[in-house]
Amino acid sequence: MPKVGDLAPDFTLQQLEGDYVSLNNFRGKVVLINFFGFI
């Protein structure tokens, strides 16, 4: 279980446009990640 202050592991996801974005690209910035699904 991560603790407050722990760094998130780096991962890469594909955007809808086909480009890839890595969490590492936002190092030093506040990032909100919202995972959602469609039924």
Residue, then its C-alpha position, 0 to 999 in steps of 0.5 A: m500500500p502506498k504511503v503519503g509522499d510515495l512516488a507513483p510508479d511510471f507508466t505509459l498509456q495511449q491517448l485517444e488520438g494514438d499518441y502515447v503519454s508517460l506519467n514521467n512526463f509530468r514529474g514535478k507537477v501535480v497530476l490527477i488521474n481519473f480512470f473510468g469505464f464504459i458499460 
